[in-house]
C-alpha cells in the first residue's frame, strides 16, 4: 500500500478501533487555530505553588522540605474511599453504580522547573520506584480493580500547576481503555498463542519506519495506529505484565526512555511540550487474562498539531464518526528521530 500519499484506515489492535489517515490534507492552507505561545520562564521555586517544598496545600497541609519524590493524598480526589456502594437501574437505560477509590499525587522533584525531560534517568528511576511502591500499597485484595498512573503536563492538558507531578488512582473497577485493551490482548493471545505487543515490537524493530528510540530493554514508537499527531508508545522488549514484575535493569531502561523521549518532544519546538502520559498494566479485576497476554506499556498523547502554537482540535467527524489524523505516523517518527537528545535549554 502507498501509505504516504493516499487516504487509508489503520487498525488499532489494542482497542479494536480504526483511525482514518488523510495525509494529503496537510497541503491545505489552513492549519488550525493558533494558541498563544507556551514559552515562559519557570523558576526552581515558586512560593505560590502547592507542590513546592515548605508551601501550604489545600486545608493548610504543609509540604515537608523533601529532596526526592514526594507522595501525598490528593487534596481534590476524583474518587473517595468511603461512599455508599449504591446502585441505580431504570429498565437498563439509566444505570449507575457507586465507585470507591483512593487518589494520590507524586511530586517528581523539589524543583519547580524540572520535568521528566530535565531530570536525569537516575532521578526518573526513583519516580518509577515510587510508582511501584504506591502500586503495592494502594492495592486492596478483593476491592481494587485497577491502579491508574498518569500525568497531565502543561496548561494545554489542563494541568493545575506547572510543578512536575503525576497522579495515581486506585479504583474498584477497570477504566474503559484498559478494559478494552484487556479484551483485545486476550483475544489476540487466544488466537495466536502469542502476546500482541511482543509481536508488535518485533514487527516495528524489523521495519524501523516508526521507531524513534531504542535501548537494551525498551523501544519508543509512534504507533502504526496513532491518532494524535505526536502520539508515542513506550514498550519493554521483554514481556512484563505490570511494574512489579519488571527487573531493576528494565525499570532503569524505562527511566532512560522516558527522559530521552520527553527531551525529543521538547526539542520539536524548543518549548515545553504538553502531553498526557498514561501507564497501562494488567488489571486486578474484570478479567482472568493471563500474565502472558498483558504487556506493560506507557502512552504519550500530546495535544499539539504541527508546532508549539497550534493545538490539535477534535473535529465533528472525529467526535461523531471516527478517529482521524492528517499526517502519517512514519512522518511523525522521522521528525522525532531528527530531534537532538540534548535538551534545547541546555545548549549553549
N, C-alpha and C positions, 0 to 999 in steps of 0.2 A: 504493500500500500504506500501511496505517496502521502505521508503524514504531515509533511511540511507545508503543502500548498492548498489542500482541498479540505472542505468540511468533513468531519467524521465523528463518530461516537467512540468513547473509550469506557471500558467496563472496569468498575472498582470491585474486585472480588472480596474485599474485606467487608464492604457494606452492601453489596449486591445492587449497586446503582450505576447508572450511566451518566457520563458527562459529555456534552456536545462541545467539540473543539472547532472554532470558526477562525482559524489563524489568518485568513485573508482579510479579516476586519481590522487588523492593526494598521492597515493602509488608509483607513478613513481619517478625515481631518480632525474630527472631534475626539479628544482623548480623555474625557471625564472632567468633572468639576474640580478645579484646583482648591486645595485646602491651604490654610496658612502654613508657612514653613515651620517644621517642628524643631528647628535649631534653637537651642537655648543653653545657657551656661548653668551647669549643675555643680554646686559646691559639695565638699566632703561631708559637711554637717549643716543641717537645716533646723534651727531652733523651733520651727513650727511643725516639723514632720513628726507624725505619730509613731514612726518606727525608729527614729534615731536614738542612740543610747542616752539615757537620762531624761528623755522627754516624757510628757504625760500623754496617755492614750485616753480613750473614752472612759468615763467613770472614774477619772483620777487615778487610773492604773499607771504606775511609773515604770518605764523600762529600766532594766539594770544596765550598768556600763559594760555591755557584753563585747567580746572580741572574737566571737565565732558565731556560726548560725544560731539565731535566737528564735525559739519556738514558743508560742503562747496561744491561748484560746481566742478565737476570732471575736472581736468586740461587736461585730454585726453579722452573726452567723446566718446562713441560708437555711440551716436545719437546727432543730433543738432536740436535746436528749430526752426530755420528759414531757411528752404531749400524749393526750389520749389517742389510742390507735382505733379511731372510729372509722366507719365505712359508710359510703352513700352509694346507692344504686337505684336509679329510677328507670326501670324497664331496659336496662343495659344501654341507655343513651346518655344518662347523666351519672357518671361513675367517678368516685373519688375515694382515696384511702389516706388516712393519716400517715405521715412519714417522719420517723425519728432519725436523728443523726448527730454526729459530732463535727465541729469545724475548727481547724487550727490554721495558724499562719506561721510561716518561717521567713524571717528576715535573713537574707543571704549573708549580709556583712554589716558591721557598724558604719561603714562608709556609705553615705547617701548617693554617691556618684559612681558606684561600681556595680555594673550589671554583669551578666554572665560573660559578655564579650571582653570585659576588663578585669575580671577575676582570673586567677591562674587555674590551670587544671587541678592542682592540688587543693585549692580553695573550693572549687566546684565539687571535688570528691567529698569534702566534708558536708556539702549540701546533700549529695546523694546518700551519704550515711545518715543524715538527719531524716531524709525521706524514708529510709529503711526502718529507722527506729520508730518513727511515727506510724508507719505501716503495721509494725508489730504491736505497738501499744494501743492503737485505736481499734484493733480487731477484737470483737467480742463474739466468741463461738455461739452460733445459733441466732445471732442478732445482726451481724454485719454482712451485707450483701456485696458491697464494693467500696473500695477506697480510691477516690479521685485525687490526683495530684496535678495541679495546673497553675499557670502563670499568665496574667494579663500584663503585658509590658506596654507602657505608653498611654497617653491620653486618648489616642485614636481607638485603643482597645478598651477604653473605659476604666483604666487604672486610676484609683483614687489617690495614689501617692506615687511620686517618682522613685521613692526608695525601693530598690530591687527586692522583691519578695515573691513567694508563691503561697498558694492555699492548698490545704488538704481537707477533703470532706469524706467522712465515713457515712454511708447511707445503708438503710436496711434492704433496699432493692438495688438492682443493677441499672445504671443510667442507660438511656436509649442507644447511644452509639456503641459502647462496649457490648451491650446485649446483642446488637446486630452483628458486630464483629465476631462474637462468640458463635452465633448460629452459622455464619459463613465459614469460619475456620473449622468448625466441627464438621460441616458438610463436605469441605474440601478434603479433610483428613479421612473421612469415611469412604470417599470415592477414589482417592489417590494413594491412601496409606502413606501420606507424607504431609509435613507441615506446609501450609500455604505460604507463609512468609519466608520460611527457609528456602523453598523453591523459588520464590520471587527474588531473594537475594542472589541466588545462583544465576538466574537469568540476567539480572541487572549487572552483575560483575562480568558476565560474558559480553554483554552488549556495550556497556560503559557510556552510552549516549546521555543517560540521565544521572549518572554517578557524579557527585560533587566531591566527596571526601571519603577516604578510607584509611583505617589503621588496622592493626593486627586483629582486633576484636569487633569493630563496628564499621558501618557504612552510613553515609548521609546521601540521600537520593531525592530528586524531585520525582514523586511517584508518577508512573505512567498515566494514572487516572486523576492526577492533581486537578482540583477545581480552582483554588486560589492561585494567582499568578506565581507567587514565590513560595507556595506550599512545599514543605520538605518533610521527610520522614527519616528518623534515625533508627537503625536496626542492628542488633547484635548479629554477627555472622554465625555464632554458635547458638543453639536453641536454649532459651531461658523462658519460663512461663511468667515469672514475676521477679521483682527486685531481690527477694530473699534468696533465690536460687542462683543469683549471679555471683561469680567469683570476684575476689578483690581486684584482680587484674582487669576483668571485664568492666567493673564499675569505674576503674580509673580510666580505661579506654573510652567509656561513655562520657566521663568528665572532659576528657581531651576533645571528644567530638562536639560536645555542647559548646565548649569555648570556641573552637575553630569555626563552626557553622554560624554562630552569632557574630563573630568578627566579620565574616564574609557578608552577612546580611547588613551590618552597619556600613561596611565599605562600599556597598552598592551605590549609596547616595551621599556618603560622607556625613551621615547623621545617625542618630539613634533610631533604629528600625523597629517599629511597633510589631508585636505579634501576640498570638495566643499560643501557648505551649501546653500540651496535654500528654501525660504519661499514661499509657494503656497497658494493663496487665490482667492476668487471669482473674475472673470474678470469684468470690467466695460462694455465691448462691445463684440460683436461677438456671443452672445447667450442670450436667455431670461431665462436662468436657474434660478431657484428659490433659495433663501437663504437656504431653507430646503434641497436642494440637494447637495450644495457645502460645503465641510468640510475643514476648515483651517488645514494645516499640514506643517511640516518642514522636508525636505530631507537632510541627510548627505550622501555624496558619496565619500568615501576615496579611493585613488588610489593604496593603498598598498595591497600586496598579503598575505604573511604569517608573515612577520616580518618587522623591520624598514628599511631593506636594499634591500627588494625585491618588486619592483613595479609590479602592475597588468597591463600587456600589452594586448591590443586588438589583437587577432589573426585573420588570414584570415577567419576562419569560422564565427567569430563574426562580422567582418567588412562586409562580403559579404553574410552571410546567416542568422544567428540568434544569439541572446544573449546566453551566456553560462557561467557557473561557475562550479568550481571543488569541493568546499566544501558546505555542506548543511547550510542553514540559521540557523538551530537548533544548529549545532556545533558552529557557529559563536556567536550566542546568549549565549551559555554556556560559551565560553571564556570571553565574555564581562561581564557576571554576576559575574564571578570569580575575576574580577579585583577590586581592592580597590577603594573606593570613596574618599580617601585621595591622593592628587596628589603626585607622586613619588618624586618630587623636594622638598617637604615639610617634607619628612620623615627623621628622624634622623638616 
